[in-house]
Amino acid sequence: MWNTQQAKDILLILLAVCLAGMIAGNLLCHIRRKRHIREFIRETDRLLHGEETFRLACYREDDLSQLENQVQKLTVRLREQADLLQKDKKYLADSMADISHQIRTPLTSAYIACASLVNADLSEQEKNSVWEIKRQLGRMEWLLNALLKIARLDAGTVTFSRETHSLQELASQALLPLEIQIELKNQNIRQELNGTFCGDLSWTAEALGNILKNCSEHTPEGGTIRLKGQENPIYTELTVQDDGPGIAPEDLPHLFERFYRGKDTKTQSTGIGLALSRTILARQNATLQARNRPQTGAEFILRFYKTTPPA
């Protein structure tokens, strides 16, 4: 028979063994859970980087597995919604293209009719009315083209080329459609352009052209629009400055929103040009900002990054 001391020793040994077993079991469970969580993180990371397959269901009943299954269901639902949204955008772009094609036919007929009336025996007032109709038809065509471009950009159907061009070449192509407008207002264009950028020349010229058009509209007759460009190892910067009254402080945060028209905006403005410019540049690893100059006028800063732009 064991004495009291021996019984106590045996009891302590049994307790120690049980305690060691519990610690070992908890440690093993903890290791398995950490391994499970690491695998969960890897799966979600693959999802965030565009992985099509998402393998989270492990057919276990613990809380973490239930969380994984819920995340998988949420992921499937989000993908379905993203696919539907992309289809809707594609449908919108196609519909805009069809509408654009249909509207261009009567626009062309109206242009031809205006051209025939210009040479007709009309009074001076009637001729001015014909020119005004022709100008409004031009605005309608520009608006139609801008809306079509925005729809194509939103639908992701535009493919941008990645070629190196000089800033001088970009400015020349952007200024070409504005030569008459700038000449009628007797405005000066001063260029100090050095460096190159990598992107799509035609689309980027469209973006810069909308900015230049905005500057020309807000620059008084005889004023000056300045283009300055320089390149460094991180980005190429192009600034556009005008001699206008500047941008109202309350308008600055909303300047690039679609269809936004500031308090000093002319009645002819539609609020699309600058929004289209920022969208085009954003698709090409570039940024667009606006601010007021210290003395007078507005300044637009375009940066074409050679790496990922800062958030």
Buried (B, 14 or more C-beta within 10 A) or exposed (E): EEEEEEEEEEEEEEEEEEEEEEEEEEEEEEEEEEEBEEBBEEBBEBBEEEEEEBEBEBEEEEEEBEEBBEBBEEBEEEEEEEEEEEEEBBEBBBEBBEBBEEEEEEBEEBBEEBEEBEEEEEEEEEBEEBEEBBEEBEEEBBEBBBBBBBBBBBBEEBEBEEEEBBBBBBBEBBBEBBEEEBEEBEBEBEBEBEBBBBBBBEBBBBBBBBBBBBBBBBBEEEBEBBBBBBBEEEBBBBBBBBBBBBBEEEBBEEBBEBEBBBEEBEEEBBBBBBBBBBBBBBBBBBBBBBEBBEEEBBBBBBBBBBEEBEE
